[in-house]
Amino acid sequence: MFITSAHAQATGAAPGGGGIAGLIQFFAPFALVLVAFYVIMWLPQQKRQKAFRAMIEGVKKGDQVVTAGGVAGRVTKVEDRFVEVEIAVNTRVRVVKSTLAEVTGVGKAAND
């Protein structure tokens, strides 16, 4: 429609674009992008998740923790899915382990 017949007749056929070699040339850039995406994005994310899971599973009594909501305190009791955190003197809350954002290790609370 937009190409005149003289221009269409002047151009030749595309050189060597058939068969398996053409398919490989077509899909190779997509494969390279997928490999790069895996190396750049997925591997580091998996390492961070593994380290985070180990940190959460390794929480113990006396550790200083920060929840995802920003509440900081000291662990007083560890259960299978829950952790009891003392956020002030004689004020304890029970939180789900997976909501812990940070475990800073053993230390004195600010109000001790």
C-alpha positions in Angstrom: 0.0 0.0 0.0 2.7 2.5 1.0 5.5 0.8 -1.0 5.5 1.4 -4.7 5.8 -1.5 -7.0 9.0 -0.3 -8.4 10.6 -0.1 -4.9 9.3 -3.6 -4.1 10.7 -5.0 -7.3 14.1 -3.4 -6.7 14.7 -5.0 -3.3 15.9 -8.6 -3.3 15.0 -11.4 -0.9 16.5 -11.4 2.6 19.9 -13.2 2.6 20.0 -16.6 4.3 17.1 -16.1 6.7 15.7 -19.7 6.7 16.0 -22.9 8.6 17.5 -23.6 12.0 20.1 -20.8 11.7 17.3 -18.3 11.3 15.5 -19.6 14.4 18.7 -19.5 16.5 19.4 -15.9 15.4 15.9 -14.9 16.3 15.7 -16.6 19.7 19.4 -15.9 20.8 18.8 -12.4 22.1 15.7 -13.5 24.1 17.8 -16.3 25.7 20.6 -13.9 26.6 18.1 -11.4 28.2 16.6 -14.2 30.3 20.0 -15.4 31.4 21.1 -11.9 32.3 17.8 -11.3 34.2 18.4 -14.5 36.2 21.9 -13.6 37.1 21.2 -10.0 37.9 17.9 -10.3 39.7 17.0 -13.7 40.9 20.3 -15.0 42.3 20.9 -12.1 44.7 17.2 -12.1 45.7 17.4 -15.8 46.6 20.6 -15.2 48.6 18.8 -12.4 50.6 15.8 -14.5 51.3 17.9 -17.4 52.5 19.9 -15.1 54.8 16.6 -13.6 56.1 15.1 -17.0 56.8 18.2 -18.1 58.7 18.1 -14.9 60.7 14.4 -15.4 61.6 14.9 -19.1 62.5 18.0 -18.2 64.6 16.3 -15.7 66.8 16.7 -16.5 70.5 15.8 -15.2 73.9 17.6 -11.9 74.7 18.0 -10.8 71.1 17.1 -7.2 70.2 14.5 -7.2 67.3 12.6 -4.7 65.2 9.2 -5.7 63.7 8.0 -4.8 60.3 5.7 -2.2 62.0 8.7 -0.5 63.5 8.3 -1.8 67.1 11.7 -2.5 68.8 12.2 -4.7 71.8 13.9 -7.6 73.3 12.9 -11.2 72.8 11.7 -12.9 76.0 10.2 -16.1 74.7 10.5 -18.0 71.4 7.9 -20.4 70.1 7.5 -22.2 66.8 5.6 -19.4 64.9 5.5 -16.6 67.5 8.0 -14.6 69.5 7.2 -12.6 72.7 8.9 -9.2 72.6 9.3 -6.9 75.6 8.8 -3.4 74.3 8.9 -1.6 77.6 9.3 -2.7 81.3 6.6 -5.3 82.0 5.0 -4.7 78.5 5.2 -7.7 76.3 3.6 -8.3 72.9 3.4 -11.5 71.0 4.4 -11.2 67.3 4.6 -13.6 64.4 8.2 -14.5 63.6 7.8 -13.7 59.9 7.0 -10.1 60.8 10.4 -9.5 62.3 12.3 -7.2 60.0 15.7 -7.1 61.8 17.5 -9.0 64.5 20.3 -6.9 66.0 21.7 -9.4 68.4 22.1 -9.5 72.1 22.2 -6.2 73.9 20.8 -4.1 76.7 17.4 -2.4 76.2 17.3 1.4 76.2 15.3 1.5 79.4 17.4 -0.9 81.5 
